[in-house]
Amino acid sequence: MNIETIAIHAGNIVTDSHQPAVMPITLSTTFLHQEESLIYSRANNPNRMALEQVLRQLEYGKDAAAFSSGNAAGMAVFQSLEPGSHVIAPDDMYHGLRNQLIHLFRGVLSVSFVDMANLDAVAAAFRQETALVWIETPSNPLLKIASIQSIAQLAKGHACRVVCDNTFATPVFQNPLTLGADIVMHSTTKYLGGHSDILGGALVTKEQDEFWTKVRMVQHTGGAVPSPFDCYYLCRSIKTLPYRMKGHAANGRAIAAFLDQHPQVEQVYFPGLASHVGNDIAAAQMKDFGGMLSFLISGDASTADNFISKLRYFTNATSLGGVESLIERRAASEGPDTQTPENLIRVSVGLESLEDLIKDLSQAF
Ligand SMILES: *Cc1c(COP(=O)(O)O)cnc(C)c1O
């Protein structure tokens, strides 16, 4: 099956004798004791099985596990490591996961935050006790590109596991398992949900090994699982993911080009621009570049805030990946210890008419 077909058919498991065309929601928390039946819905339920099946197939993995948020999915990986393990993570890692490593796993795991675009720096960071390399590409908010294949090769030399946060690229544009990663992580809150109304996360594994058994144990026993409603809505959203991503990528590319030539823009960060550092790696490992971009507006924080306040179709809000365009001055969201420039504006390009979006940006300048 090609991806458009997987997205529509893989998560639609109908066992009901009425044979509805669309899989129903099963709300029951418990199931009749019989051979091979489900037992209790924290351990498993039909809608989560359907979601995990479509996610597994979208990422070409052996198995998938769904969680109640992207952060819970990431945490399940860290909780599956042996105490005392060392983790190599990006210096611009998603701040929520970075905060887990710094605050929740203090004294349990040690971490080196490294520029993943610099392979020498990655190579120098390995220690005897390194167990995990975490990749996030494209990264947030500078859209930095890490080579999944090169980092996976380095990690194999040290018998380390590689996990890739694939939230920005989505399985439509990048499949880290086929490039050497062991596990893919998603915040399904973003493009997979696609309508800014579901919180969720997922892991997909290349092998059903001992580490994956621990991840499943964290999922079942930790209990940060999505509800049948959430799983149902995610399956429904995923059916249109490949077509939504085509629209996000087309609008993203055009808006990046528009901003790139605008006299009031200092710099645009978008992996599809030839001038973007890592454009060659992105072009090799991604099928397209997605709808996330950032730019530096000429001026300071107040110039940026003023620009954002004049927009009509770009909602000033955090998060990303929905059908509606979102925009934010990123430093304001990241708090006082942020390294993000004060005049950096992050855009999640939505699926509105490109003409309307560009008109809106033009009048706000
Ligand atoms: C949003 C996000 C997360 C965290 O996901 P939640 O669903 O908000 O818990 C992790 N990584 C990236 C890249 C994200 O954008």
The ligand as a Tripos MOL2 file, in Angstrom:
@<TRIPOS>MOLECULE
LIG
   15    15     1     0     0
SMALL
NO_CHARGES

@<TRIPOS>ATOM
      1 C1          4.6370   19.4820   20.8280 C.3       1 LIG1
      2 C2          5.9020   18.7440   20.7010 C.ar      1 LIG1
      3 C3          6.2820   17.7710   21.6340 C.ar      1 LIG1
      4 C4          5.4590   17.4550   22.8730 C.3       1 LIG1
      5 O1          4.2060   16.9560   22.5590 O.3       1 LIG1
      6 P1          2.8790   17.1850   23.4670 P.3       1 LIG1
      7 O2          1.8450   16.4620   22.6920 O.co2     1 LIG1
      8 O3          2.6690   18.6580   23.5670 O.co2     1 LIG1
      9 O4          3.1490   16.5790   24.8070 O.co2     1 LIG1
     10 C5          7.4660   17.0890   21.4130 C.ar      1 LIG1
     11 N1          8.2560   17.3550   20.3530 N.ar      1 LIG1
     12 C6          7.9350   18.2990   19.4410 C.ar      1 LIG1
     13 C7          8.8420   18.5510   18.2980 C.3       1 LIG1
     14 C8          6.7550   19.0210   19.5810 C.ar      1 LIG1
     15 O5          6.4480   19.9680   18.6810 O.3       1 LIG1
@<TRIPOS>BOND
     1     1     2 1
     2     2     3 ar
     3     2    14 ar
     4     3     4 1
     5     3    10 ar
     6     4     5 1
     7     5     6 1
     8     6     7 2
     9     6     8 1
    10     6     9 1
    11    10    11 ar
    12    11    12 ar
    13    12    13 1
    14    12    14 ar
    15    14    15 1
@<TRIPOS>SUBSTRUCTURE
     1 LIG1         1 GROUP 0 **** ****
